[in-house]
């Protein structure tokens, strides 16, 4: 890259004063000065320039080299503070000697450029379309570069440079942290798998620094704590799943830059119905009523019925069938038998079936003598 210059009128020579040569991947804030001559004699009023700065006293930086670390989306403030500036000029440039900004006053000039050699501002006015860049001067010696809504691509090395002989430079390293995010909002949030198979839950994450993904199984009971499971990583693989693996899982991505990112995933395990009878035999006297309960667990939920002597029972003056959802893929199929007669005694069968299979169990209703 050719040497860039800022054309300024030298009162004595009228020559252009060079800013800096391109230096691979650097942001540069550069101070351009008029040629000065060192003097070892005692300083008198005539030995000072119009700003009261002693002739022959070179500018110097007030603060050492610094690293600036900010979170993406916030404002980055890159400090550059110079003493004894006088009629000298300060230039901010990027790592390719690109002009970022150039702010003028009667006695000094500040120029800022970005990493792509784009002029951002001249004097107090912004030149490029990017409104994020500006020069702020909270104190007389400050020439701070502000970048609002900083992006990760903005990070790199910036150099505040004073074009003395030799050139004085101060490097400011901008690091941009990016909070964790989980990618793939269009990916499945519910996984349906048959019992005995394997399932892989996926949470692809981004973030700078790299995020760690931790997995939890969420409780079904209110007030219980979630349980950490498996190893850290973007994929949680569960082998040989059972119905007890069903439920909600949570992946948490964290890289130390708040806030952590969370995502819930649901796992549904398909399995054939299971029947549990609280009682295998139940007795009741004539003319009374009784209730037979059949507890069915299945996913997908089963078609469940009561049968008596090969006939499916439904709501009538003699029978009433109700279904109670117990949660966790469980229902209670309740059969109420009214005004029991001798013909009602015998074996009742609870039958449940779904796409995974079919099962049944029997309960006996027998007669009892009245007390």
Secondary structure per residue as TSV (DSSP state, phi and psi in degrees):
chain	resnum	aa	ss	phi	psi
A	1	X	-	360.0	138.0
A	2	X	-	-70.7	153.9
A	3	X	-	-63.8	129.0
A	4	X	E	-87.5	148.9
A	5	X	E	-135.7	154.2
A	6	X	E	-109.8	116.1
A	7	X	-	-75.3	113.3
A	8	X	-	-126.0	153.6
A	9	X	-	-87.0	113.2
A	10	X	-	-82.3	121.8
A	11	X	T	-60.8	-27.1
A	12	X	T	-96.6	-33.8
A	13	X	T	-122.5	-18.6
A	14	X	-	64.2	30.6
A	15	X	-	-104.4	155.0
A	16	X	-	-74.2	141.5
A	17	X	E	-104.4	122.5
A	18	X	E	-68.3	147.4
A	19	X	E	-91.8	-69.7
A	20	X	E	-166.8	156.6
A	21	X	-	-85.6	156.2
A	22	X	-	-64.2	133.7
A	23	X	-	-126.5	118.5
A	24	X	T	-48.1	122.8
A	25	X	T	59.7	49.4
A	26	X	B	-127.0	142.7
A	27	X	E	-95.0	138.0
A	28	X	E	-127.1	126.6
A	29	X	E	-107.7	116.1
A	30	X	E	-120.3	136.7
A	31	X	E	-103.1	125.2
A	32	X	E	-103.5	127.5
A	33	X	-	-119.9	156.5
A	34	X	-	-77.8	153.1
A	35	X	-	-62.2	131.0
A	36	X	-	-118.7	158.6
A	37	X	-	-122.0	127.9
A	38	X	-	-73.5	143.7
A	39	X	-	-132.8	132.9
A	40	X	-	-98.5	-1.7
A	41	X	S	-81.8	157.0
A	42	X	-	-54.5	140.6
A	43	X	-	-80.4	132.0
A	44	X	-	-118.3	174.7
A	45	X	G	-58.8	-34.7
A	46	X	G	-74.4	-11.9
A	47	X	G	-90.6	9.0
A	48	X	B	-113.5	148.4
A	49	X	-	-84.1	-174.9
A	50	X	T	-66.4	-17.7
A	51	X	T	-92.6	2.4
A	52	X	S	82.0	7.2
A	53	X	-	-90.2	132.2
A	54	X	B	-61.7	132.6
A	55	X	T	-64.5	132.0
A	56	X	T	96.3	-11.2
A	57	X	-	-90.6	115.2
A	58	X	-	-77.5	150.8
A	59	X	-	-61.8	155.1
A	60	X	E	-145.5	150.7
A	61	X	E	-78.9	141.6
A	62	X	S	-83.2	-31.4
A	63	X	S	-118.9	150.7
A	64	X	-	-74.1	177.5
A	65	X	-	-58.2	135.2
A	66	X	E	-130.2	155.3
A	67	X	E	-107.0	133.4
A	68	X	E	-113.7	121.5
A	69	X	E	-118.0	124.1
A	70	X	E	-133.9	163.0
A	71	X	E	-91.9	139.2
A	72	X	T	-51.4	134.0
A	73	X	T	97.9	-14.9
A	74	X	S	-92.7	-171.7
A	75	X	-	-101.6	127.8
A	76	X	E	-95.5	131.1
A	77	X	E	-115.2	111.6
A	78	X	E	-99.5	114.3
A	79	X	-	-82.1	140.9
A	80	X	-	-146.9	113.8
A	81	X	B	-127.1	126.1
A	82	X	E	-127.7	130.4
A	83	X	E	-96.0	156.9
A	84	X	S	57.4	41.1
A	85	X	-	-71.3	-40.3
A	86	X	T	56.9	-129.5
A	87	X	T	-93.4	13.8
A	88	X	-	-75.4	172.6
A	89	X	-	-123.3	144.0
A	90	X	E	-115.2	133.8
A	91	X	E	-128.8	131.2
A	92	X	E	-98.9	127.8
A	93	X	E	-135.3	163.5
A	94	X	E	-94.4	-171.9
A	95	X	T	-70.8	-7.5
A	96	X	T	-112.5	24.8
A	97	X	-	59.3	38.1
A	98	X	-	-92.0	135.1
A	99	X	E	-70.7	122.7
A	100	X	E	-101.0	-46.6
A	101	X	E	-154.9	151.5
A	102	X	E	-147.0	104.1
A	103	X	E	-113.8	133.4
A	104	X	E	-113.6	147.1
A	105	X	-	-141.3	177.8
A	106	X	S	-57.2	-23.4
A	107	X	S	-120.2	-12.2
A	108	X	-	-153.2	161.0
A	109	X	E	-129.7	136.1
A	110	X	E	-119.7	129.4
A	111	X	E	-125.5	132.4
A	112	X	E	-114.2	133.2
A	113	X	E	-129.8	156.9
A	114	X	-	-97.8	-176.4
A	115	X	T	-72.6	-6.6
A	116	X	T	-111.4	24.9
A	117	X	S	62.0	33.7
A	118	X	-	-99.8	126.7
A	119	X	E	-73.6	125.4
A	120	X	E	-97.2	-39.6
A	121	X	E	-150.2	147.0
A	122	X	E	-129.9	128.2
A	123	X	T	57.0	-128.4
A	124	X	T	-96.2	5.9
A	125	X	E	-112.1	139.3
A	126	X	E	-77.1	138.6
A	127	X	-	-99.4	-45.1
A	128	X	S	-83.2	171.8
A	129	X	S	-74.0	-19.6
A	130	X	-	-72.7	107.1
A	131	X	T	-79.6	0.3
A	132	X	T	-75.7	-21.8
A	133	X	E	-93.6	138.6
A	134	X	E	-161.0	160.3
A	135	X	E	-106.1	129.9
A	136	X	E	-118.8	136.3
A	137	X	-	-126.3	79.2
A	138	X	S	-65.0	-26.6
A	139	X	S	-132.9	163.5
A	140	X	T	-58.4	-34.5
A	141	X	T	-90.5	-0.5
A	142	X	B	-91.6	139.2
A	143	X	-	-136.2	63.6
A	144	X	E	-82.6	137.2
A	145	X	E	-96.8	123.3
A	146	X	E	-103.4	133.3
A	147	X	E	-123.2	108.7
A	148	X	S	-86.0	150.1
A	149	X	S	54.1	49.9
A	150	X	-	-60.7	142.5
A	151	X	-	-109.7	161.4
A	152	X	G	-62.9	-33.3
A	153	X	G	-67.8	-13.7
A	154	X	G	-76.3	-17.1
A	155	X	-	-68.0	153.5
A	156	X	E	154.3	-166.9
A	157	X	E	-101.3	129.7
A	158	X	E	-112.4	145.6
A	159	X	E	-127.4	125.5
A	160	X	E	-92.6	116.1
A	161	X	E	-122.8	135.8
A	162	X	E	-110.3	122.0
A	163	X	E	-83.9	59.6
A	164	X	-	-85.4	-178.5
A	165	X	S	-121.5	106.2
A	166	X	S	-76.0	165.1
A	167	X	-	-64.8	136.1
A	168	X	E	-101.0	132.9
A	169	X	E	-131.3	145.9
A	170	X	E	-132.8	123.6
A	171	X	E	-92.5	135.4
A	172	X	E	-119.9	118.7
A	173	X	E	-95.7	121.5
A	174	X	E	-99.9	118.7
A	175	X	E	-109.3	131.9
A	176	X	E	-115.7	118.8
A	177	X	E	-91.5	142.9
A	178	X	E	-120.3	121.0
A	179	X	E	-59.2	154.9
A	180	X	E	-68.4	146.1
A	181	X	E	-138.0	148.9
A	182	X	E	-103.8	124.1
A	183	X	-	-85.7	166.8
A	184	X	-	77.9	56.8
A	185	X	T	-64.8	-17.5
A	186	X	T	-88.7	-2.8
A	187	X	S	-74.1	159.8
A	188	X	-	-62.6	136.4
A	189	X	S	-105.1	-5.8
A	190	X	E	-130.5	129.6
A	191	X	E	-114.7	125.7
A	192	X	E	-113.5	122.2
A	193	X	E	-142.4	148.3
A	194	X	E	-77.3	146.7
A	195	X	T	-57.7	136.2
A	196	X	T	95.4	-14.0
A	197	X	S	-88.9	-175.7
A	198	X	-	-114.6	154.0
A	199	X	E	-139.2	142.7
A	200	X	E	-118.2	119.8
A	201	X	E	-94.1	135.8
A	202	X	E	-124.4	132.4
A	203	X	-	-134.3	96.2
A	204	X	-	-82.2	128.7
A	205	X	E	-125.2	156.7
A	206	X	E	-127.5	170.1
A	207	X	E	149.4	151.8
A	208	X	E	-131.2	118.4
A	209	X	S	-66.6	172.8
A	210	X	-	-57.5	138.6
A	211	X	-	-88.2	150.4
A	212	X	E	-100.8	135.4
A	213	X	E	-106.3	124.8
A	214	X	E	-115.2	141.5
A	215	X	E	-110.8	142.1
A	216	X	E	-136.2	151.1
A	217	X	E	-105.5	124.4
A	218	X	-	-80.8	143.7
A	219	X	-	-74.6	155.0
A	220	X	S	-91.0	-21.1
A	221	X	S	-93.9	133.5
A	222	X	T	-65.0	133.3
A	223	X	T	95.9	-16.1
A	224	X	-	-79.1	156.2
A	225	X	-	-89.6	148.8
A	226	X	-	-72.1	152.4
A	227	X	E	-110.2	126.7
A	228	X	E	-75.0	135.8
A	229	X	E	-135.9	157.7
A	230	X	S	63.6	-165.9
A	231	X	-	-103.7	162.6
A	232	X	S	-69.0	141.7
A	233	X	S	154.2	166.7
A	234	X	S	-76.3	-15.9
A	235	X	E	-124.0	128.4
A	236	X	E	-110.2	116.0
A	237	X	E	-107.7	128.0
A	238	X	E	-114.3	119.2
A	239	X	-	-94.8	150.0
A	240	X	S	48.3	57.1
A	241	X	-	-66.2	148.7
A	242	X	-	-121.0	172.5
A	243	X	G	-60.2	-21.4
A	244	X	G	-78.9	-7.5
A	245	X	G	-84.8	-8.7
A	246	X	-	-63.1	151.1
A	247	X	E	138.2	-166.7
A	248	X	E	-104.1	136.7
A	249	X	E	-117.6	157.0
A	250	X	E	-134.3	130.5
A	251	X	E	-106.6	135.9
A	252	X	E	-121.5	118.7
A	253	X	E	-99.7	128.1
A	254	X	E	-143.8	130.0
A	255	X	-	-127.5	18.2
A	256	X	S	86.3	-6.9
A	257	X	S	-103.6	108.4
A	258	X	S	-68.1	154.2
A	259	X	S	-92.3	157.9
A	260	X	-	-64.3	153.9
A	261	X	E	-108.0	134.3
A	262	X	E	-124.2	150.4
A	263	X	E	-147.1	136.6
A	264	X	E	-98.8	138.7
A	265	X	E	-127.6	143.4
A	266	X	E	-112.2	137.8
A	267	X	E	-117.8	125.9
A	268	X	E	-118.0	123.0
A	269	X	E	-102.4	122.8
A	270	X	E	-83.0	130.1
A	271	X	E	-149.7	155.7
A	272	X	E	-70.0	161.3
A	273	X	E	-66.7	148.6
A	274	X	E	-124.8	139.5
A	275	X	E	-117.2	135.2
A	276	X	E	-127.6	127.8
A	277	X	-	-104.6	121.0
A	278	X	S	-59.3	-32.3
A	279	X	-	-136.8	138.3
A	280	X	S	-91.2	-22.2
A	281	X	E	-138.2	140.1
A	282	X	E	-142.9	136.0
A	283	X	E	-111.4	149.0
A	284	X	E	-156.0	146.9
A	285	X	-	-80.6	163.3
A	286	X	T	-62.9	152.1
A	287	X	T	72.2	-3.8
A	288	X	-	-96.2	-176.8
A	289	X	-	-126.3	161.6
A	290	X	E	-148.3	167.9
A	291	X	E	-127.3	130.3
A	292	X	E	-108.1	126.4
A	293	X	E	-110.5	138.7
A	294	X	E	-130.4	119.0
A	295	X	E	-98.9	120.9
A	296	X	E	-117.3	128.3
A	297	X	E	-117.8	127.0
A	298	X	E	-167.2	155.9
A	299	X	E	-149.1	125.0
A	300	X	S	-63.7	159.5
A	301	X	-	-57.9	140.6
A	302	X	-	-83.2	159.3
A	303	X	E	-85.2	116.8
A	304	X	E	-121.6	134.5
A	305	X	E	-142.6	157.9
A	306	X	E	-101.5	138.9
A	307	X	E	-126.7	147.5
A	308	X	E	-139.0	120.9
A	309	X	T	55.3	39.6
A	310	X	T	80.9	-0.1
A	311	X	E	-109.2	131.9
A	312	X	E	-72.7	131.6
A	313	X	-	-92.4	139.1
A	314	X	-	-135.7	179.5
A	315	X	S	-64.9	129.8
A	316	X	S	-158.2	-174.8
A	317	X	S	-67.8	-21.7
A	318	X	S	-94.3	-37.4
A	319	X	E	-124.1	150.9
A	320	X	E	-137.8	123.6
A	321	X	E	-112.1	127.1
A	322	X	E	-129.3	149.0
A	323	X	E	-118.2	128.1
A	324	X	E	-116.3	123.5
A	325	X	E	-82.4	117.1
A	326	X	E	-95.7	-3.2
A	327	X	E	81.2	168.5
A	328	X	T	55.6	42.9
A	329	X	T	63.2	29.2
A	330	X	E	-124.4	137.3
A	331	X	E	-130.7	159.1
A	332	X	E	-115.4	120.5
A	333	X	E	-97.1	111.6
A	334	X	E	-107.8	127.5
A	335	X	E	-114.0	118.6
A	336	X	E	-101.7	124.8
A	337	X	E	-109.7	121.6
A	338	X	-	-101.4	152.9
A	339	X	S	44.8	63.3
A	340	X	-	-62.3	133.0
A	341	X	-	-118.5	175.1
A	342	X	G	-61.0	-31.7
A	343	X	G	-68.8	-13.4
A	344	X	G	-87.8	-12.0
A	345	X	-	-75.5	144.7
A	346	X	E	146.6	-162.2
A	347	X	E	-95.6	127.5
A	348	X	E	-107.9	138.6
A	349	X	E	-116.0	127.8
A	350	X	E	-96.5	125.6
A	351	X	E	-121.9	132.2
A	352	X	E	-134.3	139.5
A	353	X	E	-149.5	146.9
A	354	X	E	-146.4	-169.6
A	355	X	T	-66.2	-14.8
A	356	X	T	-96.0	-14.9
A	357	X	E	162.1	-175.1
A	358	X	E	-141.9	145.4
A	359	X	E	-151.3	164.4
A	360	X	E	-155.6	155.8
A	361	X	E	-144.5	154.4
A	362	X	E	-113.1	148.0
A	363	X	E	-131.5	137.5
A	364	X	E	-99.3	132.0
A	365	X	E	-107.2	119.9
A	366	X	E	-123.1	162.1
A	367	X	E	-82.6	148.7
A	368	X	-	-127.3	151.3
A	369	X	-	-80.1	141.1
A	370	X	-	-65.7	151.1
A	371	X	-	-74.0	360.0
